[in-house]
């Protein structure tokens, strides 16, 4: 039953998206139906067949390529949050790199992969010359070597961090070598806010010097809190650069920040029948959250005792309990362990529950038609590691006017 509803929803989603590029008459001609049929699909009176959905999906890909105003490559892509944001700004993704096999699974389930648009694994093994020419390079190079938690863990293990880390700290230089080889018009990089203070600021100074002085890009950066867009406090640093010969008036101060900030009720399952049940996340006609997400007595008692212990010691450690009007703490990749940073209150005397993976997708700004083909544990890791989609979309829109013009030849430095 659920599969049937999902297929119909997919058809409607395709129609809504392709309507950005084609009129109902144009869609009708390409799918070989009447314009009246297309309008009935849009209104929900009738639903298209599987074959018609396939045809429409193919036509949407053609429409995207024809309508794209700039091209970009997606490095350290995760599950595609950055790609979604840049596509909303009119970009076309032409190359993807992501090494984690579970993230690849989610990425392919939502975007596919083909010879025309390859998805490669380890970027360190890719020759920069083999990367297709592109207008914008985007990527959130792994933050573990620069984050407070990552540094603390590596110190405790006696391991190096930052650029001394042989496996992750040097991945920024893979970004740099691709920029040096392909000389895109612009780039957008993302990382944890602590990147600025790592190694007393020397790490960030090296990054900026590499981008500005060695690669010749006019570079801008800003720490942005995602809470105006989604109901969680999540501060990340964004670094944007334009090739020296690309004229632009980019200014992070021009970023359009929403005035009405969302709260948790905007992402939580309503559980009142207004939302169709989805897989094992929600059940029954009411779409009630599966009891599997409710904390056991043992875990809830442990978290409360842990919080009391640290409060008595004057520390701020503990769980984060949210209600419908709350703004949550930062969703992290460790959420799968106990969910302690964001627990949903179920009322007095009731154990709280974790967010479902769908709610995690929403709190990161992913659309409801985003497919989650992996286990809950993997989904929690993926969304906790992801980027907030509407924040990226807003930055991409701010960049778009300066990279969407007729391609300019790269200057050899």
RODO-2510 file (C-alpha; in nm, 4 decimals, decimal comma):
residues 413
     n   res          X          Y          Z
     1     x     0,0000     0,0000     0,0000
     2     x     0,2788     0,2411     0,0971
     3     x     0,4734     0,1674    -0,2230
     4     x     0,1742     0,2647    -0,4336
     5     x     0,1362     0,5981    -0,2549
     6     x     0,5088     0,6629    -0,2888
     7     x     0,5036     0,6028    -0,6655
     8     x     0,2172     0,8448    -0,7117
     9     x     0,3961     1,1047    -0,5018
    10     x     0,7097     1,0586    -0,7141
    11     x     0,5065     1,1324    -1,0288
    12     x     0,3640     1,4495    -0,8766
    13     x     0,7117     1,5583    -0,7661
    14     x     0,8454     1,5070    -1,1176
    15     x     0,5612     1,7107    -1,2631
    16     x     0,6123     1,9983    -1,0207
    17     x     0,9847     2,0120    -1,0947
    18     x     0,9595     1,9815    -1,4734
    19     x     0,6908     2,2523    -1,4688
    20     x     0,9733     2,4933    -1,3805
    21     x     1,1146     2,4314    -1,7284
    22     x     0,8198     2,3291    -1,9516
    23     x     0,4568     2,4310    -1,9968
    24     x     0,1771     2,1691    -1,9670
    25     x     0,1517     2,1697    -2,3482
    26     x     0,5239     2,0982    -2,3866
    27     x     0,5075     1,8228    -2,1243
    28     x     0,2089     1,6682    -2,3042
    29     x     0,3956     1,6559    -2,6354
    30     x     0,7030     1,4940    -2,4798
    31     x     0,5073     1,2289    -2,2858
    32     x     0,2640     1,1720    -2,5777
    33     x    -0,0563     1,2539    -2,3903
    34     x    -0,3098     1,5368    -2,4100
    35     x    -0,2591     1,8644    -2,2276
    36     x    -0,5823     1,7880    -2,0377
    37     x    -0,4226     1,4687    -1,9056
    38     x    -0,1216     1,6630    -1,7778
    39     x    -0,3488     1,9082    -1,5976
    40     x    -0,5404     1,6184    -1,4413
    41     x    -0,2071     1,4733    -1,3211
    42     x    -0,1164     1,8088    -1,1672
    43     x    -0,4520     1,8361    -0,9912
    44     x    -0,4300     1,4780    -0,8618
    45     x    -0,7425     1,3594    -1,0483
    46     x    -0,5473     1,0834    -1,2228
    47     x    -0,1995     0,9352    -1,1927
    48     x     0,0570     0,8483    -1,4552
    49     x     0,1798     0,4999    -1,5312
    50     x     0,5254     0,3686    -1,4468
    51     x     0,6317     0,4034    -1,8125
    52     x     0,5078     0,7624    -1,8217
    53     x     0,7030     0,8411    -1,5040
    54     x     1,0172     0,7003    -1,6626
    55     x     0,9671     0,9117    -1,9745
    56     x     0,9011     1,2194    -1,7635
    57     x     1,2129     1,1546    -1,5553
    58     x     1,4245     1,1370    -1,8724
    59     x     1,2707     1,4592    -2,0034
    60     x     1,3397     1,6288    -1,6707
    61     x     1,7096     1,5461    -1,7011
    62     x     1,7145     1,7012    -2,0500
    63     x     1,5298     2,0072    -1,9216
    64     x     1,7758     2,0481    -1,6345
    65     x     2,0726     2,0394    -1,8717
    66     x     1,9111     2,2855    -2,1089
    67     x     1,8024     2,5157    -1,8270
    68     x     2,1158     2,5027    -1,6112
    69     x     2,2929     2,8360    -1,5906
    70     x     2,6237     2,7010    -1,4576
    71     x     2,7965     2,3688    -1,3942
    72     x     2,9497     2,2470    -1,0698
    73     x     3,1298     1,9483    -0,9223
    74     x     3,0382     1,8001    -0,5841
    75     x     3,3391     1,6864    -0,3768
    76     x     3,3087     1,5022    -0,0427
    77     x     2,9451     1,4910    -0,1462
    78     x     2,8001     1,2879     0,1396
    79     x     2,4348     1,2301     0,0503
    80     x     2,3991     1,5305    -0,1782
    81     x     2,2821     1,8182     0,0410
    82     x     2,5169     2,0637    -0,1285
    83     x     2,4080     1,9393    -0,4691
    84     x     2,0427     2,0011    -0,3848
    85     x     2,1220     2,3573    -0,2804
    86     x     2,3207     2,4417    -0,5924
    87     x     2,0599     2,2813    -0,8197
    88     x     1,7988     2,5088    -0,6633
    89     x     2,0142     2,8017    -0,7773
    90     x     2,0143     2,6760    -1,1371
    91     x     2,3323     2,4693    -1,1386
    92     x     2,3988     2,1363    -1,3070
    93     x     2,6151     1,8821    -1,1239
    94     x     2,8509     1,7055    -1,3651
    95     x     3,0903     1,5167    -1,1346
    96     x     3,0646     1,3694    -0,7844
    97     x     3,3145     1,2276    -0,5373
    98     x     3,2160     1,0408    -0,2198
    99     x     3,4099     0,7521    -0,0679
   100     x     3,1644     0,6124     0,1929
   101     x     2,9708     0,3198     0,0448
   102     x     2,6541     0,3867     0,2468
   103     x     2,6513     0,7540     0,1516
   104     x     2,7015     0,6478    -0,2094
   105     x     2,3955     0,4237    -0,1731
   106     x     2,1794     0,7149    -0,0573
   107     x     2,3263     0,9520    -0,3156
   108     x     2,2601     0,7126    -0,6054
   109     x     1,9072     0,6381    -0,4786
   110     x     1,8281     1,0089    -0,5082
   111     x     2,0397     1,1287    -0,8000
   112     x     2,1521     0,8209    -0,9922
   113     x     2,4910     0,7815    -1,1560
   114     x     2,5913     0,7424    -1,5194
   115     x     2,8802     0,7590    -1,7609
   116     x     2,7830     1,1201    -1,8306
   117     x     2,7880     1,1976    -1,4592
   118     x     3,0358     0,9702    -1,2809
   119     x     3,0399     0,9131    -0,9070
   120     x     3,3948     0,8351    -0,7969
   121     x     3,5199     0,7216    -0,4588
   122     x     3,8531     0,8297    -0,3135
   123     x     3,9338     1,1742    -0,4554
   124     x     4,3024     1,1294    -0,3667
   125     x     4,3223     0,8669    -0,6413
   126     x     4,1669     1,0898    -0,9087
   127     x     4,3927     1,2761    -1,1500
   128     x     4,2830     1,6413    -1,1481
   129     x     4,3111     1,6467    -1,5280
   130     x     4,0385     1,3803    -1,5458
   131     x     3,7873     1,5993    -1,3606
   132     x     3,5530     1,7661    -1,6126
   133     x     3,5743     2,1408    -1,6688
   134     x     3,3256     2,3231    -1,4475
   135     x     3,2165     2,6685    -1,3358
   136     x     3,2013     2,6075    -0,9602
   137     x     3,3752     2,3613    -0,7283
   138     x     3,1816     2,2820    -0,4113
   139     x     3,2710     2,0607    -0,1214
   140     x     3,2759     2,0160     0,2545
   141     x     3,6184     1,8642     0,3025
   142     x     3,6202     1,6300     0,6076
   143     x     3,6141     1,8280     0,9293
   144     x     3,7334     1,5684     1,1809
   145     x     4,0934     1,6954     1,1895
   146     x     3,9706     2,0494     1,2676
   147     x     3,6700     2,0012     1,4973
   148     x     3,6920     2,0252     1,8776
   149     x     3,5666     1,6679     1,9164
   150     x     3,7973     1,5377     1,6423
   151     x     4,1055     1,7066     1,7879
   152     x     4,0237     1,5846     2,1388
   153     x     3,9826     1,2261     2,0179
   154     x     4,3039     1,2288     1,8158
   155     x     4,4968     1,3812     2,1078
   156     x     4,3719     1,1084     2,3409
   157     x     4,4892     0,8465     2,0910
   158     x     4,8241     1,0146     2,0406
   159     x     4,7427     1,0785     1,6754
   160     x     4,8208     1,3943     1,4740
   161     x     4,5490     1,6247     1,3446
   162     x     4,5039     1,9109     1,0990
   163     x     4,7396     1,9063     0,8046
   164     x     4,9623     1,6550     0,9846
   165     x     4,6885     1,3949     0,9607
   166     x     4,7897     1,1733     0,6710
   167     x     4,4399     1,0428     0,6004
   168     x     4,2123     1,3440     0,6350
   169     x     4,3976     1,6618     0,7189
   170     x     4,5516     1,6827     0,3754
   171     x     4,2245     1,6415     0,1858
   172     x     4,2005     2,0205     0,1569
   173     x     4,5024     2,0000    -0,0707
   174     x     4,3095     1,7686    -0,3037
   175     x     4,0593     2,0512    -0,3355
   176     x     4,3478     2,2906    -0,4032
   177     x     4,5088     2,0740    -0,6718
   178     x     4,1790     2,0433    -0,8603
   179     x     4,1240     2,4199    -0,8416
   180     x     4,4802     2,4716    -0,9636
   181     x     4,4307     2,2344    -1,2583
   182     x     4,0764     2,3270    -1,3679
   183     x     4,0617     2,6925    -1,2585
   184     x     3,6832     2,7134    -1,2103
   185     x     3,5207     3,0541    -1,1937
   186     x     3,4383     3,0038    -0,8279
   187     x     3,4310     2,7650    -0,5346
   188     x     3,2322     2,7176    -0,2143
   189     x     3,3812     2,5184     0,0730
   190     x     3,2218     2,4305     0,4081
   191     x     3,3598     2,3180     0,7422
   192     x     3,3023     2,3322     1,1178
   193     x     3,3306     2,6799     1,2722
   194     x     3,6262     2,5622     1,4833
   195     x     3,8350     2,5544     1,1662
   196     x     3,9117     2,9218     1,2341
   197     x     4,0721     2,8525     1,5718
   198     x     4,2423     2,5187     1,5022
   199     x     4,6151     2,5257     1,5841
   200     x     4,5819     2,8863     1,7072
   201     x     4,4466     2,9972     1,3725
   202     x     4,7421     2,8702     1,1703
   203     x     4,5356     2,6047     0,9877
   204     x     4,2832     2,8612     0,8649
   205     x     4,5585     3,1072     0,7710
   206     x     4,7199     2,8374     0,5574
   207     x     4,3907     2,7606     0,3834
   208     x     4,3227     3,1273     0,3070
   209     x     4,6790     3,1862     0,1895
   210     x     4,6596     2,8838    -0,0410
   211     x     4,3310     2,9991    -0,1937
   212     x     4,4162     3,3688    -0,2204
   213     x     4,7895     3,3923    -0,2835
   214     x     4,8778     3,0601    -0,4454
   215     x     4,5591     2,9958    -0,6440
   216     x     4,4662     3,3638    -0,7035
   217     x     4,1039     3,3662    -0,5868
   218     x     3,9276     3,6560    -0,4184
   219     x     3,8173     3,4767    -0,1019
   220     x     3,5330     3,5502     0,1418
   221     x     3,4245     3,3598     0,4519
   222     x     3,1487     3,3710     0,7102
   223     x     3,0221     3,1589     0,9984
   224     x     2,6489     3,1058     0,9459
   225     x     2,3979     2,9701     1,1961
   226     x     2,1317     2,7569     1,0261
   227     x     1,8594     2,8303     1,2861
   228     x     1,6790     3,0930     1,0722
   229     x     1,6222     2,8186     0,8112
   230     x     1,5800     2,5014     1,0218
   231     x     1,4964     2,4479     1,3913
   232     x     1,8450     2,3653     1,5163
   233     x     2,1449     2,5688     1,6226
   234     x     2,4125     2,4713     1,3712
   235     x     2,7047     2,7039     1,3010
   236     x     2,9333     2,6279     1,0072
   237     x     3,1976     2,8256     0,8234
   238     x     3,1522     2,8837     0,4500
   239     x     3,4400     2,9931     0,2277
   240     x     3,3569     3,1375    -0,1138
   241     x     3,6107     3,2415    -0,3749
   242     x     3,6078     3,3861    -0,7279
   243     x     3,8876     3,3598    -0,9813
   244     x     4,0771     3,6881    -1,0044
   245     x     3,9531     3,7587    -1,3582
   246     x     3,5867     3,6978    -1,2736
   247     x     3,4157     4,0281    -1,2042
   248     x     3,1810     4,0097    -0,9077
   249     x     3,0271     4,2059    -0,6250
   250     x     2,9784     3,9107    -0,3921
   251     x     2,9220     4,0056    -0,0282
   252     x     2,8109     3,7664     0,2454
   253     x     2,6235     4,0587     0,4036
   254     x     2,3774     4,0341     0,1126
   255     x     2,2668     3,6868     0,2245
   256     x     1,8877     3,6734     0,2551
   257     x     1,8142     3,5446     0,6067
   258     x     1,4537     3,4373     0,6813
   259     x     1,2719     3,6516     0,9374
   260     x     1,0371     3,3840     1,0693
   261     x     1,2537     3,1095     1,2160
   262     x     1,1005     2,7597     1,2224
   263     x     1,0470     2,5509     1,5368
   264     x     1,0369     2,1774     1,5972
   265     x     0,6656     2,1418     1,5193
   266     x     0,7609     2,2286     1,1594
   267     x     0,9664     1,9087     1,1281
   268     x     0,8062     1,6644     1,3714
   269     x     0,5584     1,4036     1,2512
   270     x     0,2084     1,5433     1,3250
   271     x     0,0739     1,1963     1,4178
   272     x    -0,2812     1,3126     1,3417
   273     x    -0,3496     1,1393     1,0103
   274     x    -0,2536     1,4411     0,7998
   275     x     0,0684     1,2680     0,6967
   276     x     0,0787     0,9257     0,5319
   277     x     0,2632     0,6519     0,7192
   278     x     0,6173     0,5940     0,5926
   279     x     0,7908     0,2607     0,6159
   280     x     0,8853     0,1783     0,9746
   281     x     0,9211     0,5446     1,0770
   282     x     0,5481     0,6016     1,1276
   283     x     0,2595     0,3566     1,1383
   284     x    -0,1164     0,3273     1,0918
   285     x    -0,3771     0,5698     0,9644
   286     x    -0,2674     0,8366     1,2109
   287     x     0,0972     0,8129     1,1048
   288     x     0,2041     0,7633     1,4665
   289     x     0,5773     0,7436     1,5355
   290     x     0,6948     0,3855     1,5765
   291     x     0,7470     0,2902     1,9425
   292     x     1,0971     0,1683     1,8520
   293     x     1,2123     0,5318     1,8726
   294     x     1,0991     0,5690     2,2371
   295     x     1,3886     0,5417     2,4849
   296     x     1,3931     0,2362     2,7087
   297     x     1,3641     0,2864     3,0845
   298     x     1,7285     0,1821     3,1212
   299     x     1,8625     0,4358     2,8718
   300     x     1,6370     0,7190     2,9941
   301     x     1,7379     0,6586     3,3576
   302     x     2,1052     0,6502     3,2559
   303     x     2,0841     0,9809     3,0642
   304     x     1,9068     1,1529     3,3536
   305     x     2,1667     1,0283     3,6034
   306     x     2,4484     1,1359     3,3699
   307     x     2,2993     1,4849     3,3392
   308     x     2,2576     1,5180     3,7184
   309     x     2,6197     1,4118     3,7739
   310     x     2,7596     1,6742     3,5402
   311     x     2,5228     1,9475     3,6590
   312     x     2,6434     1,8876     4,0147
   313     x     3,0015     1,9273     3,8919
   314     x     2,9133     2,2537     3,7200
   315     x     2,9374     2,1122     3,3688
   316     x     2,6856     2,1665     3,0920
   317     x     2,6765     1,8095     2,9696
   318     x     2,3418     1,6350     2,9439
   319     x     2,0550     1,5541     2,7140
   320     x     1,8592     1,8061     2,5081
   321     x     1,4823     1,7762     2,5463
   322     x     1,2652     1,9527     2,2877
   323     x     0,8975     2,0264     2,2445
   324     x     0,6948     2,1599     1,9496
   325     x     0,8052     2,5213     2,0051
   326     x     1,1728     2,4443     2,0679
   327     x     1,4858     2,4945     1,8612
   328     x     1,7116     2,1913     1,8909
   329     x     2,0804     2,1511     1,9534
   330     x     2,3082     2,0563     1,6661
   331     x     2,2308     1,7175     1,5118
   332     x     2,5555     1,5205     1,5104
   333     x     2,6794     1,2040     1,3418
   334     x     2,6776     1,0309     1,6833
   335     x     2,2996     1,0643     1,7100
   336     x     2,2613     0,6925     1,6388
   337     x     2,4241     0,6087     1,9749
   338     x     2,1603     0,7390     2,2165
   339     x     1,9975     1,0446     2,0541
   340     x     2,0779     1,2469     2,3659
   341     x     2,1358     1,5831     2,1953
   342     x     1,7794     1,5962     2,0569
   343     x     1,5116     1,4030     2,2462
   344     x     1,1442     1,4707     2,1764
   345     x     0,9284     1,5118     2,4865
   346     x     0,6210     1,2858     2,4991
   347     x     0,4664     1,4527     2,8023
   348     x     0,4883     1,4257     3,1790
   349     x     0,5812     1,0792     3,3012
   350     x     0,6541     0,9445     2,9529
   351     x     0,9964     0,8492     2,8213
   352     x     1,1085     1,0782     2,5375
   353     x     1,1909     0,9507     2,1907
   354     x     1,4566     0,9967     1,9287
   355     x     1,3882     1,1769     1,6039
   356     x     1,3019     0,9443     1,3174
   357     x     1,5384     0,9525     1,0170
   358     x     1,2700     1,1452     0,8246
   359     x     1,2630     1,4102     1,0970
   360     x     1,6428     1,4243     1,0808
   361     x     1,6154     1,4843     0,7067
   362     x     1,3699     1,7681     0,7689
   363     x     1,5819     1,9317     1,0384
   364     x     1,8619     1,9445     0,7787
   365     x     1,6319     2,0978     0,5171
   366     x     1,5942     1,7952     0,2886
   367     x     1,2632     1,7613     0,0997
   368     x     1,0180     1,4902     0,1990
   369     x     1,0671     1,3059    -0,1296
   370     x     1,4340     1,2474    -0,0449
   371     x     1,4829     0,8712    -0,0310
   372     x     1,6383     0,7065     0,2763
   373     x     1,7444     0,3574     0,1584
   374     x     1,9845     0,2745     0,4452
   375     x     1,9468     0,1539     0,8041
   376     x     1,8468     0,3984     1,0762
   377     x     2,2021     0,3997     1,2169
   378     x     2,3510     0,4910     0,8803
   379     x     2,0788     0,7492     0,8169
   380     x     2,1517     0,9202     1,1496
   381     x     2,5231     0,9360     1,0639
   382     x     2,4505     1,0687     0,7154
   383     x     2,2162     1,3489     0,8171
   384     x     2,4347     1,4385     1,1160
   385     x     2,7303     1,4788     0,8797
   386     x     2,5325     1,6618     0,6133
   387     x     2,4913     2,0257     0,5275
   388     x     2,1740     2,2312     0,5765
   389     x     2,0250     2,2457     0,2278
   390     x     1,8464     2,5859     0,2357
   391     x     2,1582     2,7587     0,3716
   392     x     2,3619     2,6280     0,0796
   393     x     2,0840     2,7185    -0,1638
   394     x     2,0879     3,0782    -0,0418
   395     x     2,4664     3,1027    -0,0789
   396     x     2,4448     2,9454    -0,4253
   397     x     2,1814     3,1999    -0,5291
   398     x     2,4097     3,4781    -0,4091
   399     x     2,6958     3,3357    -0,6182
   400     x     2,4894     3,2509    -0,9251
   401     x     2,4878     3,5904    -1,1049
   402     x     2,8677     3,5929    -1,1132
   403     x     2,9147     3,2413    -1,2521
   404     x     2,6122     3,2120    -1,4839
   405     x     2,7386     3,4347    -1,7636
   406     x     2,9070     3,3167    -2,0839
   407     x     3,2090     3,1094    -1,9909
   408     x     3,5275     3,3070    -1,9508
   409     x     3,8651     3,1554    -2,0400
   410     x     4,0815     3,0607    -1,7445
   411     x     4,3897     3,2704    -1,6897
   412     x     4,7119     3,0762    -1,6510
   413     x     4,8904     3,1987    -1,3403
***
